[in-house]
Amino acid sequence: MIANSHSKIAVCSRSFSRHPVLRAELTQKYSDVTFNDEGLSLSGPSLINFLSGHERAITALEVLDEIIFRSLPNLKVISKYGVGVDMIDIEAMAARGIRLGWTGGVNKRSVSELVISTAISLLRHVPEANAEVRADIWRQHKGRQVSGKTIGIVGCGHVGKDLTQLLQSFDCRILTHDILDFPEFYAQHNVTPVSLDELLAQSDIVTLHLPLDETTTNILNAEKLALMKDDALLINIARGGLVDEEAVKQLLISGQLAGAAFDVFAKEPPEDQELLNLPNFLALPHIGGSSEEAILAMGRAAIEGLETATVPDPSFRG
């Protein structure tokens, strides 16, 4: 059934636009939809041009700031395809009364599973061993197991909680650091809340699950990273900009950090080839939420958000 047939919808996201199921479900509800069929990376003037004349939009990684909102007086609703909102100026959005469609946690299992897979890959030297076999080198690597390790989860929101539950079968000791307290969840899953410094110093694997804002930017700077054990692993499948990438590189080179896996970078795609080519560094192209199941869940949440959107609190950070 067509709903709001007179409302013009723009889909900025390239992956949403090329997904046949999501396209079909959206066009079944709305008759006037503009998809990003040219696969454009939209920003600044090109984003304004694409959104011009539309009342509602589904966006993903596009940067939406005061200039964008000021240039689009007809825009009434932004529905988020994905969970991060650090690319949206929420204060400017709220000031103009633009509504936000957002659903937390829709890609949590996709991210959690990738955290575990990267941890195992690094502990068992999977990328290095695979490269050697392909190069006709047959050499066994002695690795370590996830089981029994101390896991430090920085940020115990949707993903942090889901990861905690998945790790129960590995008999891990779970530490967490969060600005909020979740005593019932911690008690139920035998989680110990600690300070960030304690978590870094005690954990065998540190994994980040934070939004990016003024309080979390560079939260793991060189000083904080130096607290980690030299046989520890660092995983960032949350947001680029949370970690000092240069400091991580130096620790990996010197052996003061055993390994790191990043799915996100301060600048994407990353350009530091020295970091990317380190044998103990695993780099991925921002695929944390890119399982087929998560894509469908995020897309359907974005479609629903076109109708359920509300003006966000100016302090909302996801």
Buried (B, 14 or more C-beta within 10 A) or exposed (E): EEEBEEBBBBBBBBBBBEBEEBBEBBBEBBBBBBBBEEEBEBBEEEBBEBBEEBBBBBBBBBBBBEBBBEBBEEBBBBBBBBBBBBBBBBBBBBEBEBBBBBBBBBBBBBBBBBBBBBBBBBBBBBBBBEEBEEEEEEEEEEEBEBEEBBBBBBBBBBBBBBBBBBBEEBEBBBBBBBEEEBEEBBEEBEBBBBEBEBBBBBBBBBBBBBBBBEEBBBBBEEEBBEBBBEEBBBBBBBBBBBBBBEBBBBBBBEEBBBBBBBBBBBEEEBEBEEBBEBEBBBBBEBEBBBBEEBBBBBBBBBBBBBBEBEBBEEEBBB
